[in-house]
């Protein structure tokens, strides 16, 4: 079960997550970097233009050398996940400004403050407890086949 991390809850002055434009899917990503074990965990959340979660995943990466690499892997996971799900109008958001500014140019990337990226942030923290990807789908073609299961 996902926990709520209250220390990162947005205040009235912090930016909040916003829905994408009509017929777009917004994909938020974040990562947790564990320096001692040189691994990271990506958290990715896909939402529709009403703010409903369509899919989410948490994925562990091994042999990660630094926090920048961890965020870049999470960004790549976000784009890959959206592509694998068949989303064609995608906005990708993350709270790593350097990754956003140096990333892909074929999709829209937006920097958001952590307060507006909490669902993906929480997924990355939840994934620390697992050595395998955690994937959940809702309202998608794949939802009939796969719902919150271990992926090998």
C-alpha positions as CSV (number, residue, x, y, z in Angstrom):
1,X,0.0,0.0,0.0
2,X,1.3,3.5,-0.9
3,X,2.1,5.7,2.0
4,X,1.7,9.4,2.2
5,X,4.9,11.4,2.8
6,X,3.5,14.5,4.6
7,X,6.8,16.3,4.8
8,X,6.6,17.0,1.1
9,X,3.0,18.0,1.0
10,X,2.5,21.3,-0.9
11,X,1.6,24.5,0.9
12,X,-0.5,27.3,-0.5
13,X,2.6,28.9,-2.0
14,X,4.1,25.8,-3.7
15,X,3.1,24.8,-7.2
16,X,0.6,22.1,-7.6
17,X,0.2,19.4,-10.3
18,X,-2.0,20.4,-13.2
19,X,-3.9,18.2,-15.6
20,X,-2.7,18.0,-19.2
21,X,-4.5,19.5,-22.1
22,X,-7.5,17.6,-23.6
23,X,-6.6,14.2,-25.1
24,X,-3.1,14.3,-23.7
25,X,-1.5,12.1,-21.1
26,X,0.8,13.6,-18.5
27,X,3.6,11.3,-17.3
28,X,5.4,12.4,-14.1
29,X,8.7,10.8,-13.1
30,X,11.0,10.9,-10.2
31,X,13.8,8.8,-8.8
32,X,15.4,7.8,-5.5
33,X,19.1,7.2,-5.6
34,X,20.7,4.9,-3.0
35,X,24.4,5.7,-3.1
36,X,25.6,2.9,-0.8
37,X,24.3,0.2,-3.2
38,X,24.6,2.2,-6.4
39,X,21.0,1.6,-7.3
40,X,18.1,3.8,-8.0
41,X,14.3,3.4,-8.2
42,X,12.2,5.1,-10.8
43,X,8.6,6.2,-10.0
44,X,6.3,6.9,-13.0
45,X,2.6,8.0,-13.0
46,X,0.5,8.5,-16.1
47,X,-2.7,10.6,-15.8
48,X,-5.4,11.6,-18.2
49,X,-6.9,15.1,-18.8
50,X,-9.2,14.6,-15.9
51,X,-6.4,13.8,-13.5
52,X,-7.2,10.1,-13.3
53,X,-4.3,7.7,-13.0
54,X,-4.1,5.5,-16.1
55,X,-1.0,3.6,-15.1
56,X,1.9,3.7,-12.7
57,X,5.2,1.8,-12.2
58,X,8.2,1.6,-10.0
59,X,11.4,0.1,-11.4
60,X,14.8,-0.6,-9.7
61,X,18.0,0.2,-11.7
62,X,21.4,-1.3,-10.8
63,X,24.9,0.1,-11.2
64,X,23.8,3.7,-11.0
65,X,26.7,6.0,-10.4
66,X,25.0,9.3,-9.3
67,X,21.7,11.1,-8.8
68,X,21.8,12.6,-12.3
69,X,22.0,9.2,-13.9
70,X,19.2,8.1,-11.6
71,X,16.9,10.9,-12.8
72,X,17.9,10.4,-16.4
73,X,17.0,6.7,-16.1
74,X,13.6,7.7,-14.6
75,X,13.0,10.1,-17.5
76,X,13.8,7.3,-19.9
77,X,11.5,4.9,-18.0
78,X,8.7,7.5,-18.2
79,X,9.0,7.9,-22.0
80,X,9.4,4.1,-22.5
81,X,6.4,3.3,-20.3
82,X,4.2,5.8,-22.1
83,X,5.3,4.5,-25.5
84,X,4.7,0.9,-24.4
85,X,1.2,1.7,-23.3
86,X,0.5,3.3,-26.7
87,X,0.0,6.9,-25.6
88,X,0.6,9.2,-28.5
89,X,0.0,12.7,-27.0
90,X,2.3,12.8,-24.0
91,X,3.6,15.5,-21.7
92,X,6.5,14.4,-19.5
93,X,7.2,16.2,-16.2
94,X,9.9,15.7,-13.6
95,X,11.6,17.7,-10.9
96,X,15.2,17.4,-12.3
97,X,15.8,20.6,-14.2
98,X,19.1,19.4,-15.7
99,X,17.5,16.2,-17.1
100,X,14.5,18.1,-18.5
101,X,16.7,20.6,-20.3
102,X,19.0,18.0,-21.8
103,X,16.5,15.3,-22.6
104,X,14.5,14.3,-25.7
105,X,13.0,16.9,-28.1
106,X,10.2,14.8,-29.6
107,X,8.0,15.0,-26.5
108,X,7.1,17.9,-24.2
109,X,9.1,18.0,-21.0
110,X,8.2,20.3,-18.1
111,X,10.0,21.0,-14.9
112,X,7.7,20.9,-11.9
113,X,8.5,21.3,-8.2
114,X,8.5,18.2,-6.1
115,X,5.2,19.3,-4.6
116,X,3.5,18.9,-8.0
117,X,5.3,15.6,-8.6
118,X,4.4,13.8,-5.3
119,X,2.7,10.7,-6.8
120,X,5.8,9.8,-8.9
121,X,8.1,10.7,-5.9
122,X,6.1,8.4,-3.6
123,X,6.3,5.6,-6.2
124,X,10.1,5.8,-6.3
125,X,10.2,5.6,-2.5
126,X,7.8,2.7,-2.3
127,X,9.8,0.8,-4.9
128,X,12.9,0.7,-2.6
129,X,11.3,-2.3,-0.9
130,X,11.2,-4.4,-4.0
131,X,13.9,-5.9,-6.3
132,X,11.5,-6.1,-9.3
133,X,9.3,-3.6,-11.1
134,X,5.9,-2.7,-9.7
135,X,3.4,-1.9,-12.4
136,X,-0.3,-0.9,-12.2
137,X,-2.6,-0.1,-15.1
138,X,-6.1,1.3,-15.3
139,X,-8.2,2.5,-18.2
140,X,-5.8,1.1,-20.8
141,X,-5.7,-1.7,-23.4
142,X,-3.3,-3.6,-21.2
143,X,-5.4,-3.3,-18.1
144,X,-7.3,-6.5,-19.0
145,X,-4.1,-8.5,-19.0
146,X,-1.9,-6.9,-16.3
147,X,-2.8,-5.3,-13.0
148,X,-0.3,-4.8,-10.2
149,X,1.8,-7.8,-10.8
150,X,5.5,-8.7,-10.7
151,X,7.2,-8.4,-14.0
152,X,10.3,-10.6,-14.7
